[in-house]
Amino acid sequence: MRSEGAGFVGRAEEARRLRAALRAGRGVVVVRGEAGAGTSRLVDEVLGGAEFAEWTQLRGTCPDSAEPVPLEAVASALAQLPYRPGLADRMPPIAGVVGLVVPELADRLPHPPASAADPEIRRGLLPRAVGTLLASLGDTVLVLERIHLAEPATLRLLDHLTDAMPAGLRLVVTEDAAPALPVLGVRVPSGGRCEEIRVRPWTTQQTEQFVRLWAGGHPQLRSDELPELPELAGLVYELSGGLPGAAGALLDAAGELLSAGGADGPRGLAALAAVQEAGVPGRVVREFARRCAPLAQDAWRIVEAAAVLDRPAPVSVLAEVAQCPPDLAEAAVDVCVRRSVLRADGSSLAFRHPLDRRAALARVPGPRAARLGVRAARILHRAGDGPVPLVDLARLYTAAGHVREGLRCLVVAADRAAATGDYATATRLYTRALVEDPRAKGRVRTAAKLARTAQLARTGAQVVAAVRTVLDEDDPPPRLRGEIRLHLSVVLRNQTGGALDSLEEVARAIPDLEVSDPQTAARAMAVAAIPSIQGWPVDRHRHWLDRGETLAEQVTDPVARAAITANRATALMLVGDPRAWQAAQALCGPAESAMAAVHHARGWTNLAHASSALGYGTRARDFLDRAVAGLADTSSPYLEGLVRTARLVLAWHGGHWDGLHAAADHTARLYQEIPDLTAEATLVRGLISLHVLGDVPRARHDLAEAARTTCYDTGFVLTSSAAATARVHLEAGRPGQACEAVEDVLRRLAHTQGWVWASEVVPVAVEALHGSGRTARARRLVADFAAGSANGDAPAAQAALTVCRALLAQAVDRTGEAVGLLTDAEAQWRSLGRPLDAARAAEARGRCLLGLHGEAAARDVQDVVEVYQTLGARWDVARCRRLLRRHAIVTTHRRGRLGYGDRLSPREEEVALLVVQGRANRDIAESLVLSTRTVEHHVARIMRKQNASSRGDIALPEGTEAARAPAAAHRAGRGGAGVSGAPRTSG
């Protein structure tokens, strides 16, 4: 499928203006844009509309040749005039002169005057003859394309037409010209108007719209959800410069590859690969060659220099690279710009898009390109107008075969980026240098730098693969091998691998480091001290923490000291060790270097997460503020992402849910290549989907995705995901499935003995176990929880333990004891600033009181409903109302609520909203905490009231509460707030 069929994109305003100009009567319209911007397509689209179908449309194109035939474009346009009986009888003889120039019309026009046989007289009569012919046609559009190529005779004819323009004539001319050039001078017609319409390149959004339409035309790509679409559109925009002609040619070539099966893999990745493999499409090559054909030698040498440089450059640099005298270079550049071969970018020049540059470079012989590259590198090196462009020098030297000089520039550029805190750029450049270096020693040195810097950047699997290749194949010396493994373990821990992979890597590093570098060994032990629910037992982490302290006094390097201090405080806080607070104070002193400051900021962010999990929300916010201040003078995308997720979790625990769904969704997409960051954001998104939006299917999907994605979880993601999933099963009356949902997490907690992380999951696990008849197992679980958290400074765990003990008391009918414990738990949770957990404890107490006192205890549950409503927790409100209904307590309506007549009741409005959203009855039942049978009855009543023949005919009456519900749900997904991630370590 050709890209032209993908739709007319991004030209609505230009099309509107062109239509308006044509409707306004006689006049001239100049449609102006760069070659390939779509001027012709715009004219096609407008004139192809029904509005102008009855008009006479004539169209010609000025030839792009060194010796054009005079009036060729006008003649070819007039030759398209359809046959009209009697036309010759309605025109004076002078119109017949046109037949002498356009033979196709000779038999349809009057006989020309005899004097027209003289070429000079004919030349003088022709403009009047053309005007007379056009005046006889009524509403007429004469389109002359590429008017900038018109020869003098055509321009003289246009001057005459604008001086004496027929009443029904609209003259449309298109001009391919660079934005910086003046508009072609076209006279304003007598009694008419002249309008200029500029057609600019697409924006990134318009390019994405075009790519989306294109993808819809390919069966192997057609999908409502193509995750790689933004990346694909960004690549097309980058390669085409937003010019529709180049973008269409590129996608046509990619489409042919896809149709031929030339690109394998998932849909989006296959499309990306096809665009990358398409090279320079033949259409682009031919169009570029047409524009370059008239260029003289000096102009082509300027084009060669620009192709080799591959960066915007002033005329003086291009001239020096091309070895072209300055005066000749100025004239040559002017021709290149007028021919749309190059584009002026301020005082610099560059190609309009990479495809043009590649087409130009392909025409430069290899040896000449190498000579130009070396010359260009030396000129840039001594240019002296700012920092030396090391990355460009590396590319130029490497392309010219000077690999060692290129690698040296690349590594120095990476060093410079790392020194200024641009860790993303440094990581990318070190990776390039490592892959391109043919020397083992060079690769080892670069791998050490790469592994160290990648900890603070957004890295991917290619970084890990490159570093591991060096470890496996290049035999680094023990000291460097240990250092590389240490830093690689941190990258694995934080971003790309899993807990055990990371721990095994650091365990391999320590023996090498203890022998060769005790200071770095101390850092490695501090890394090994960071626990995870997916890793070793906590005691093994404590072992490394204690061993590291024995070496800490030998550490003199300020960066190493900062890293060890941050890791030690993090490890102590994660296990609830009371010494953590004193360890955190060690981060308060001034940092001794920029890198040390980054480690301090990382430490504060880790502490924010860990203290939040323990129940210290206020202190967590203080830690996070310190982290943000520490990152003010650096650029670490990874740590910035860590701060984002920290804000999400803190907002969730604190009940600050306005806009949280949107913020979590944005963060999950922004950091999708970093597992733990996207896992935390996805978890928060799922929790909001459940409690605020009441969208159980979407919530269960996000909860499962978060648990699947997390790599080095310290208890928040897996425990919260399991707990929320179990609650969904419990409310649906499935205690057995609730037990299954928490089983894996309970096993991990028992293995690691990380019970201070268990506050989210153990209370709901007790409910599930008791509900499925396994109360003895529930008692053992609570005993393990109590023993494992007894010595920890973890107030959230203590509050959760109080809830667990209350549930066990209720299980054996000690209701009074359970009520007292739940009252204490509610107070504990409120003191910790966790309103949802406090409301859950109050709800559990209300359940106990309803069992004791029946309707007299309804007020307690109604108070909880009000708390949930304040939070915006609609799913929890529905659960409480169901509880009241089970006790025959109706608080929202009188018994005679069928008095709604043909209107929907509030409950029916809620059901109708979910039906309109396409939910199945079972999903609606889970979301509203109803039985499936009750939902079926509601749907039947709604259909009866609306006279609907099927579920698909159900609609929401305007102004109803349910119709307004999406707006409330949108408020829950608007704005951005924030939370804490798994602790990030540093080697």
N, C-alpha and C positions, 0 to 999 in steps of 0.2 A: 504494500500500500504506500503510495507516494505521500510525502508530507503535506502537499498542497491540500489533500483531502482532510487534513486534520483540523481544519477550521480556520476562520478569520479571527485573529487574536490581536487584542491591544490597540485597535485602530477605531474605536467607536467614536471618539470625539472628532478625529480627522474626517471620518466618513460623514458624520453629521454636518460638518462645515462644508464639505464638498457638495453634498446634496443641497444645502441651503444656498450656496453660490450658484448652482445650476438653476434652481427654482427662481432665483432673483431676476432672471432675464439676461440680456446680452452682457458679456463681460469676459475677462480673462482670469483664469485660475492657474497659478504656478504651484505645482506639487513638487516639493524639493526634499531630497534626502540623499544619503550616501548610497553608493552602488550596493544593491542587495538589501536596502532598508525596506523595500516593499512599495515603492511609489506606483509601479504598474499594477500590483495586486490591489492597491487601494482603489485605483481608477476602475479596474475590472469589477470589483465588488459593488461599487456604487452604480456604474452604468448597467450592470447585469440585473438590477432591480426592476420590478414591474413598473415602477413609476416612470422610467425612461424608456420602456420597451417600444413605444410608438414613435420615439424621436429618431431622426436620422443620425447614425453614429459612424463617423469616419475616423480612421486611425492610421498613423504612419510613424515610422521610427527613423531618426536621423542616423545615417550610416557612420560607423566608426572606421574610417579609412583615410589614408593620406590624401587621396585625390577623389573626393566624393562627387557624384553626379549632381549638378545643380537641381534643386527642387525635388530631389528623389523622395523625400519623406512626404511632401505635399502631394506629389503625383501618385504615390502608392496609396495614400489615404483616399484621394478622390476616385481612384480606380475601384474602390469598394462600393461606390454609389449604386444602390439597387435600381433596376429598371423601373421607370415610371412612364406609362403611356401618356403621350401628349405633352411631355415635359418640354420638348423643343419648341412647341407652338406658343408656350407661355413666356419665352425668354427672348430678349433682343439678340441680334446677330453677334454682338461682342462676346456673348457667352461661348460662342463656338470656338473662340481662340483656345479655350481649355482643351478642346479635342485635338488640337495640334500638338499639345504637350502630353496629354493622356490619351493614347490611341484607343483605349478600352471604351471611351465615351464619345468617340467621333461620330458614330451613327445615331447617338441619342441627343445630340445638341444641334442648334441651328448652324447653317453654313457660316463660317467666319468671314469677316470682311476681306476683300481681296488684298488689301494692304498688309494684312497679317502674314502674307507670304514672306515679307521682308523680316529677317531675324531681329533686327534692331527694333522695328515697329512692334513685332510680336512680343518682344521682351517688355516694351513699355505698356502694351495693352493687357498683358497677362494678369497683373494684380486686379485691375478692374473686372476682368472676365471672371476670375475666381470669386470676387465679391458678389458679382451678379448671380453666378450659379448658386452660391451658398444662400443668397437672399431668397431664392425661389423655393428653397426646400422646407421652409417653416422652421420648427424647433429642431436645431441641429447642434451636435457636439463634434467639434473637430479636435482630436487628440494628436499632439505631436510629441513623441517621446524622445528623451535624450537631447533636449533642445540646446544643451551646452555644446553639442557637436555640430550644430547647424552651420552650413556654409552661408556666405553673404547673400546669395539670391533668396534663400529661404527667409533670412532675417528681414530683407527688404520687403518681401511679400507680407510678413507679419506686421511690419510697420504700417503698410497700406491698410491691412484689415483692421487694425486698431484705430487708424485715423477715420475710417468710414465703415464701422462695423455694422453688418446687417442686423436687423432687430431680433431675429430668432437665433442668432449664432452665439454659442458658448465655445470659447477657445480654451482648451486645457493643455498645458505644456508640462512635461515632467523634466526634472533636472537632477542628474547625479552630481552632487558637489559636496565637498567636505564642509562640516559645520562652520569652519572659520572663514570660508570664502563668501564674498558678497553675492546677493541674489542677482541672477541674470536680469539685465535691464529690459523690461517689457512695458510698453506704454499703457497708460490707462486709456481705455477706449472712449471715444466721444459718446457721451450719454450713457456710458456703462460703468463698470467697476473692475478693479483688479485686486485679486486676493491671493495671498501666499499661504500655503499650507505646508508646514514642515513635518516630515515623517522621520521620527527619531528611532534609534534602536530600541528594542524591547528592554524593559526592566527585568530583574530577576524573577519577579512574580509573573510577568507576562510570559517569560520563557517557560516557567514551570507549567503555566496553563497550556501552552502549546505542546509541551512534552506529555502532559497528562492526556490530551486529546490524541496525540500520536500513539501512546501506549494502548489506548482503548481500541485502536485499529489492529492490534496484533493479538491473536488468540492466546499465544503463550505468555502475554503480559497482562491481558485484560483482568482487572481485579479492582474492587473498591479499596483495597488496602495493599498498596505497593510501598513497603517501608523505605525502599531506596530511592523513591521518586524525587525527593528534594535534592539528594546527592546527585542523581542523574541529571536533573535540571540544572544544578549548579555547574556540572561539568560541561553541559551543552552551552550554557551561557558563557563560561570561561573560554571555550574554544571558538565560539562564534562571535564573541563581542556583542551579543544581543541582536545581531543582524539576521532578520528572518531568512534571507537567502542562504546564508552559510549554515544556519541552524537546520533548515529544511534539508539541505544537501547532506549534512552530517547524519541526520536521522534516517534519510533514505538509504544511505550506505549501511548504517547500523541495522536497519530493517532487513536488508538483503542478507546480511550475515546471520541474523536471527532465523530468517526463513530457511536458510541453507543449513542451519544447525551448526554454524561456525562458532558459537559462543555457548559454553556449557554452564551449568549451575542453576541456582534458584532464579526465579523470574527477574527480580530487580538486579541481581548481580550479573546475570547474563546480559541484560541491557547495558549495564555499565561497561562490561567487558567488550561488548560489540561497539559501543561508541569509542572506546579507547583503541580498539583494533582497526577501526574504520580508516585511520590515517587521514589523508587529505582527499576528500571526495573529488572525483573527476570533474564534476560541475564547477567546483571551486577552482580547481587547477585551470580549467578552460577560461573561466571568467577572469581570473587573475592574469593569465597570459594575454587576454584581449586588452586589458587596461595597460599592461606593460608594453604592448607591441610598438607604440610610437615613441618610446623612450630612447633618447640618444645615449651614447656611451657613458657620459658623465653621470646622467641620471641613473642608469643601471648600476654603476659602481656605488652610488649612494645607497641604492636598494640592497646591494650585496653587503655593504658595511652594516646596515641596519639589521639584516637577517642574521649576521654573525654575532652582533652585539646582543640582540634579544633583550633590550631594555631601552626605555626612552632616553634619547641622547640629543644634545644640542647640535646645531648645524656644524659648529667648529669641530666637534669630536667625530661626527660622521665624515666630514671632509678629510680629517687627518687619517682616519682609518682607511678611507677610500683612496688616499693620496690624490685628492682632487683640489685644485686651486680654489681659494675662498670665493672669488667672484663667480667662478663657474659653478661652485657648489650651491650658492644661493639660488641661482637660476634653475639648477637641476632639482633642488628640493621643491621649488615652486611648482615645477611640472609634476613631480611625484604627488604632491598634495592635490593639485587640480585633477589629476587622473585617478584619484582615490586609491593610489597605491600605498601611500603613507598618510598618517593623520597627525595634525599638529596637536600637541598636548602642552599648552602653555608655550614655553620657549623650546620645548623638546619635541622630537618626532619619534614616532613608533608605528608599527603596523596596526591596522584596525583590529585585527584579532589573530590569535596564534595560527589559525589555518592558513591565512595569507603568508605569515612568516615562514611556515613550513614549506609552502609552495615555492617561495622565493629561494629558501636555502637549498631545496632539491635541485635548483638550476645552477648552483654554484659548484664547480668542480672541487673534489675533495682536497687536493693539494692547495688550491687557492684559498679554500675555506680555512685550512690549517694556518696558512701564512697570515690571513686576515685576523684569525683568532689570537695568535701570539701578539701581533701588532696592537690589536684592540686591548688586550690585557695590559700591555706595557703603558699604553696611553692612559687607561683608567687608573693605573697604579700611581701615575705621577700627575693626575688631573688636579689634585689639591683643592677641590671645591667641596669638602666635607669628608666624612669617614670613607676609608677605602672600601669599595664594594667587594668584599672578600668572596662572597658566594658567587658573584658574577665572574670574578677572576678564576675561581675554582672551575667553573663550568667552561670558561674559555680555554684555560690551560689543558683541561682534561680532553676536551673535544679536539684540541690540536695535537694530542698525543703526549703532552708533558704531564704525565700522571702524578709524579712526585710533587711538582709545584702545585698542582690542583688540590691534592690531598692536604698539603700544608696550609693552603688558604682555607680549606673547608674546616679543618680542625681549629685553626685560629679563630675563624668566625664563630664556631660553636663555643670555644672558650670565652669569647667576648660576650656572647648571648648569656651564657651561664653566669658570668660575673655581674651582669646587669639584672639578673633575676628573671630573664626570659627563658625559662626552663623548657617550654614546649619547643621553641626554635632550636635550642641547644640539643635536645634529644633527637630531633629530626636530622640535624646536621651530623651529629656523631654517628647515627645509624647509617647515613649515606657513606660517611668516610670509612666506617668499618666494613661495609659491604664491598666498597670499591677498592680497598687497599689490597694489593697483591702480596704484601709482606706480613709474615706471621707476627713479628715483633711489633709492627705498627698496629695490627689488629688487636693485640693484647693490650697495648697502652690505651687505645681508643675504647675498647670494651670496658676498661676500668672507669673511664670518664663517663661513658654512656650509662652504665649500671648505676653510678652514683647520682647522675642528674635525672634519670628517668623516674626516680622515686617521687619527684616533685612536679612531674608533667603528666599529661594525659597520654599514656602509652598504650600500645597494643601488642598483639601476639608477635609481631615482627621483631620487636625489640628483644623479647625473651628468646626468640629463635636465634637471632644474631649473636647474642651473648652466649647462649649455650653452645653454638657452633664453635666459638672460640675456646670455651672450656673443654669441649670434647676433642677438638682437632689440633689446637695450636700449642698445647702443653705449656701453659703459663707457669712461671716460677711460683713456688709455694706461697710467698707473701701476696703476690698479685692474685693468685688463684683463690686464696682465702678471702681477699678483699672483694673480688668480683662476685664470689658466691654469696657473701654477706649482703651486698647491695642487691643482687638478683633476688635474694630471699625476700627483701622488703618490697621489691616490685611485684613479686608473686603474691605476697601477703595483701598488698594494698589494692591491686588493680586487675591482675590477669589470671592468677592461678587459684589455689585453694590453701587452706590452713596447713594441711599435712605436707603439701609440696613445699611450701615456704619453710616450715620447720625442719624438714629433712635437708633442705639446701643450707640453712644456717648451721645445722648440726655437722654437715660436711665441712663447713668453713672453719669451725672453731679449732680443730686440731692443727691445721696449717697455721692459723693466726697465733695460737699460743706459743708456737716455736719461733715464729719469725717476727711477730709484732704484737706484743702484749696489750698495747693501747687499743688496737683495732679488735683484738680478742675480747676486750672488755665491752666494746660496742656490740660485738656479735652476741655476747651473753645477755646484754640488755635487750636486744631484739628477741632472743629466744625466751625471754621472761614474759613477753606479752601473751596472755592466754586467749583461747578461743573455744567456743562450745563445740567446734568441729575439730579440735586439736588434741593435745596431750592432756593427761590429768593435771590439775592445778598444781599439785605438789612438785611435779617435774619443772614447771615454770618457776616455782619458788626456788627450786634448787639452782637454776641458772641465775636467778636474781641474787641469791646469796653468793654464788661464785663470782659473779661480776663485781660485787661490792669489794671483794678482796683484791681485785685488780684496779679498782677505780682510782686509787691514790697514785698509780703510775701514769695516769692519763694527763698529759700536759697540753695537748692540742685543744684550743678553745672550741672548735667545731665539734670535735669528738666529745668534749665535756658536755656541750649543750645537747647533743643527741642522746647521750647516756642519761642525763638528767631528765629529759622529756620522757624517755622510755621507762625509766624507773618509776616516775610519778604515775605514768599511765598504768603500768602493771599493778602497782599497789592499789590504785583507785579501782581498777576493774575487779579485783578480788575482795574489795571492801576492807582492805587493811587500814586501820586507823592511822598508820604512819604516812598515808598518802597525802594528808593535808600539809604536813611538814615538808614532804618531798616537793609538793607543788610550790611552796614558798621559794624553793631554790631557783625557780624559773623567773622570779620577780626581778632579779638583778639585771643590770644593763648587759646586753649582748656584746660580746667582744669582737664580732664581725657580722657582716651581712648574712652569711650562711648560718651563723649561730642564732641570729634573730629569727630566721625561718624555722629552725628547729624549736625555738621557744614557742612560736606561733602554732606549730604543729602540736606541741605538747598541750597548749591551752585548748586547742580544738578537741584533742583526745580526752582531756579531762572534762570538757563540757559534756561529751557523750557519756563518759563513764559515770560522772556524778549524777547526770540525769537518770540513767538506768538505776542507780542506787536510791533515787528519790530526792536528790538535792537540786530541785529545779532552779531556785534562785541563784545558788552558787554556780550552776551550769551556765546561766546567762552571763554572770560576771566573767567566767572563764572565756566564754565566746567573745565578749566585748574586747577582752585583752588580745585574743587571737586576731580579731579584725584589725585592731590597732597595729599589731605586729606585722600584718601583711600589707600595710598601707604603702610601703616603699618597695614592694617586690611584685613580681608577676608570676604566680604559680597557679595555673588553671586547676590543677588537681586539688591544692589546698583550698582554693576558692570554692570548688565544688563540695569539699568536705564541710565548709562553713554553711553552705546552702542546705545540705542535708541535716546538719545540726539544728538549724533554725526550724526545719520542718518537724523534727521529732519533739523539740521543745514546745512548739505551737500545739502539736497534737496532745501532749500530756497536759498542757495548761488550759485546754479547752478553747483556744483561740483559733476557731475553725473557719472564719470568714475568709474566703479566697484560698483556703489551703488546698483544695482539690486541684485548682488550676496551677498553683505553685508547685505542687508535687508532680503533676503531669509534665510541666515544663522542665523540671529538673531531671525527671526520669528520661526524657527525650534528649536533653542536652548532654547528659553523661552516660549515654547508653553503652559506651565502650568500656566503662569502668564498673565492674560487676557490683561491688559493695555500695557504691553511690547510687546506682540505679535501683538496686534492691531496696534500699531504705526509702527512696522516693516512691517506688512502686508500692511498698507496704503502706505508707501513709495515704497514698491515693486509694488503695483498697479499703483501708479503715474508714476513710471519709465516704467512699461509695456505699459502704455498709450502713454506717450509723447515720449519716446526714442525708444521702440520696436515697437510701433504702433500696439500692440496686444490688440485690444479693448475687445474681449471676456474675455481674462485672466485678463485684468485690471478691468473690471466690477465685475468679481468674487472676486478679492482681495479687491476692494473698499467696496463691500457689506459685505465681511467677516470681514473687519476691523470694520465697523460700528456695526455689530452684536456682536463682541467680546468685545469691549471696555466697561469698568465698571464705572470708575470715570473720565470721559473725561472732560477736561477743555476747550473744544471748538476746538481743533485742529483736532482730528480724525473725529468726526461727520461732522463738517463743511467742511473739505477738501474732505471727501468722497462724501458728497452730491453735492458739487460744481463740482467735476470732473465728476460725473455721469450725472449731468445736462448738462455739456458742450458736452458730447457725444450725448445726446438727441438733443441738439440744432443744432449740426453740421449735424445730420441726419434728420433735419427738423421736430422734434417732440417737439415743445415748451410746449404742454400740459403735456407730460411725464416729461419734465424738471422741470415743476412746481411741479409735484408730488414728484420728487426726493428731492426737498429742503423743502417741506412743513413741515415735522416733525422737522427739525432743526430750522426752523423759529418759530415754535410753542414753542420749548424749549427756544429759545433766548428771546421770548416775556415773557415767564413765569419767567425765572430767571433774566431778564434784564441784562444779561451778554453781552451787545452789543460790548464791546471791543474785544470779541472773534470772531466777525462776519465778519472780513475783507476778509476771504476766500470765503464766500458764498453769501453775499448780492449783489455784482455786477452781478454775473451770475443769481441770483434770479430776479433782475430787468430786465435783458434781457429776461428771460423766461416769466415773467409776461407780459411785453409789447408785446412779440411775440404771446402770447395767448389772446391778447385783454384786459388785466387787468391792464392797465396803471395806473388807479387810485389807485389800491392796491399797485403798485410799488411805487407811490409817498408817500403813508402812510408808507410803509416800510422804505424808505430813511429818512423820517422825524423821525421815531422812532430810526433809526440807528444814526442819527445826534444828537438827544437829549440824547440818552443813552451813547454816547461816548464823549460828549462835554467836560466833566470835567476830562476825563481820559488821562493819559500820555501814549497814544497808537498811535504812528506815522503810523503803518500799517493800523489801522482803519481810520485815517485821509486820507491816500492815497486812500484807497478803497472808502471812502465817496466822494472824488473828482471824481473818476471814475463813481460812481453812479449818481452824479449830471450831469456829461457829458452825460451819457446815457439818462437821462430824458430830457436834452436839445435837444439831437438829436431826441428824440421821438416826439417833437413838432416842428421839422424843424428849431431849432436854431443851425444850423450846425457850424457857426463861433464860437459861445460860446462853443460848445462841443469840437471843435478842440483845443481851448485855454485851457480848463480844462484838456483835455487828455494830452496835452503837459506838464502841471503842474504835472499831476499824474505820467507821465513817469519819470520826474525829481525826484519826491518824492521817487518812487520805486528804482531808481538807487542809490539815496543817502542812502537808507536802505540796499543796497547790495542784492537786489532781482531781478536778471536779467530776469527771466521768467515773473514776474508780470509787469516789465517795458516794456518788449516786447509786452505783451498783450495790455497795454495802447497804445503803438505805433501802434499796429495793428488796434485797434479801431479807432485811429486817421486816419490811412490810409483808412479805410472804409468810414469815413466821407469825406475825400478829394477826393476819387474816385467818390463819389456822386456829389461833387461840380465841379471837374475839369476833370473827366474822365481819359483818358490815360495819360494826363499830370502829374497826381499824382501817376503814377505807380512806380516811383522811391522810394517813401516813403514806399510802401508795399514791394518792392524788398529789401530795407534796412532791414526791419523786417525779411524777409526770411533769410538773411545772419546772423542775430543775432540768429535765431532759429537753423540754421545750425551749428553755432559755439557751441551752447549748446548741439547739438545732438538731438533736438526735431523734429524728422521726422514727427510725426503726425501733429504738428503745421505748419511745412513747407508745407505739403500737403494741409492743410486748406487754407493757404495764396495763394497757386498756384491756388486752385479752385476759390478763390475770384477773382483773376486776369482773369481767364478764363471766369467767368460770365460777366466780363466787356470787353470781347473780346480782352484781352491783352495777347499775347503769348510771353513769355520771354525765353523759353528753346529751341524752334525749329522754323524753318521757316515754311511757309505754305506748302512747299513741303516735309514734313517729311515722307511721304510714301516712300521716297527714301531709307529706310532701307532694302528694298527688302525682302529676306527670313530671315534676322536677326530680332531679337526682338528689339523694341524701348525701351528706358529707362523705360517708363511707363509700357510697356508690361512685361519687366523683373520683375518689382515690383509685378505685378499681378501674374506672373508665380511663383514667390517665394512663395506667399501666397497660391496659389493653391496646390503647392507641399507639403506645410505644412498641407494640409487637410482643409483649411478654406472654408466656404460656401461663395457664392457671396455676401450675405448681410454683413457678417463679413468683407470681403475684402473692401466693399464699406465704412464701418465705419472706417476701419483702414487707408484707403487712401483718405478719405473724397471725395468720388465720389458717383454718383448715382448707384443704382443696375443695371439699364439698361446699363450704360456705362461699368460697369464691365463685363456684359454679352457680349458686343461687343468685349471687349479686349480678353476675353477667347476664343471667336469664332475665332478671328484673329490668336491667338497663336496656336490654334489647326490646323488651316489651314496652317500656316507657318511650323509647325512641322509634318504635315501629321499625326496628332494624332487622333485616332478613339474615344477617350473619355478623360475626364479630368485626369483620372488616368495615361494616357500615356504622359502627359506634363512633360517635363524635363527642367532643367536649363543648357544652354550651358556653358561650362567651360570658365572661364575668364570674364564672363559678370559682370556688376556692381551688379546685383541682386544676382548672385552666391556668391559675396563677402559680401553681406549684413549681412549674419549670423555672420561673423567674427566681423563686426562692432557692431552688437547687443551683441555679446559675450563680447566685450570690455566694453560695458555698464554694464555688469554683472560680471565684474572681480574686484577683490581687495576688499577693504572695507573702507567705510567712514562713517560718522555718523549723530544723532538728539536728540530731547528732548521729554520726556514723560510727562504724566499727573503728577501733583505734588504729591510727596510722603510725607505723614505726619508721625509723630511718637508720640506715647503717652508719 
